[in-house]
Every structure is written in structure tokens, then in C-alpha cells.
Amino acid sequence: MGGGFWPTLPLKMPYSEGVPHWWDPAWWIFQIVVMSILLLTLRKVAMSIDQAEKVEKEQRVSRRRSPGTPPPNIPG
């Protein structure tokens, strides 16, 4: 077992001098695009769930008391 601080995979990747200079920025741009799409998709799903819960709550309240009826008298 190695004595390094950071954990590593069991398979070590050899250093390759043949990797082009554009690969690292291209990889990071790809990661940023994928993560942005993932975050925006999850945000859209969460907002639609929140909207559905809000509509359901409003429907429950409107069913409980029809419009035009006075609020119930609560003895105090």
C-alpha cells in the first residue's frame, strides 16, 4: 500500500507525453457543460414538484371552504 495522502485507484495510469495540450481545457469544458445541464434539469424537476404541491395545497384549501361562506366561529 502506498504512503501517499490522496487515495488512488488500483490501476495506475501511466504518464503519456502524447496527450495534446487542448485535451485538459476541452475535458473541463465538457465537465462544466454536463454538470450545468444536470443542475438545470434537477432544478426544473424540483420547481415542477414544488408547483404541483402548491396547486394541490390551494385545491385542498378551496375545497374545505367554498367562496362566499363566512369563516367558522371558533369559541374562545
N, C-alpha and C positions, 0 to 999 in steps of 0.2 A: 504494500500500500504506500502511495506517495505521501510525502510530508507537506504537500502544498496547502495553502489556505483555501483556495476555491475548489469546490467539487468538480470532478471531471467525469466524462463518460468512460466506460471501459474501453471504448475504441478510440485510440488517439488518431487525430487527423494529421497527416504529415504536412510540413510546410511546403508550399509549392510556389516557386518563383514565376510560374506561368500564369498566375491569376492577373488579369488585366486591371489597370488602375480604375476603370469605370465600374467594376463589379461592386465594390463596397457602397458607393453612393447609390447605385441602382438598387441594391438589396435593401438599403434603408428607406428609399423612396417607396419601394414595393411594400415594405412592412407598414409604413405610415399610411399608405392608401388602404391596405387591408384592414388595419385597426380602425381607421376612420369610418370605413363602411360598416364594420362590425358595431362600433359605438353608435353610429347614427341609426342603424337598424334596431338595436336594442332600445334606443331612446324612443323611436317611433312605436315599437311594441308596447313599451311602458306607458307612453302617453295615451295610446288607444285603450289600454286596460283601465287607466285612471278615468278616462272619459266615459267608458262603459259603466264603471262603478258609480260615477256621478249621476248619470242618467237613471240608473237603477234606483239610487237613493232618492232622487227627485220624484220618481214614479211612486215609490213607497209612501212618501210624504203626501203626495196629491191624492192617493187612494185612501189614505187614512182620514183626510178631511177634505170634503168636496168644497169648491169655491162658493162663497156666499153664506156659508154657515158660520155662526159666531164661534170663537174659541171656547172650549169647555170651561165651566166654572169649577175651580178647584177650591174646596173649602180650606180655609187657612186657619 
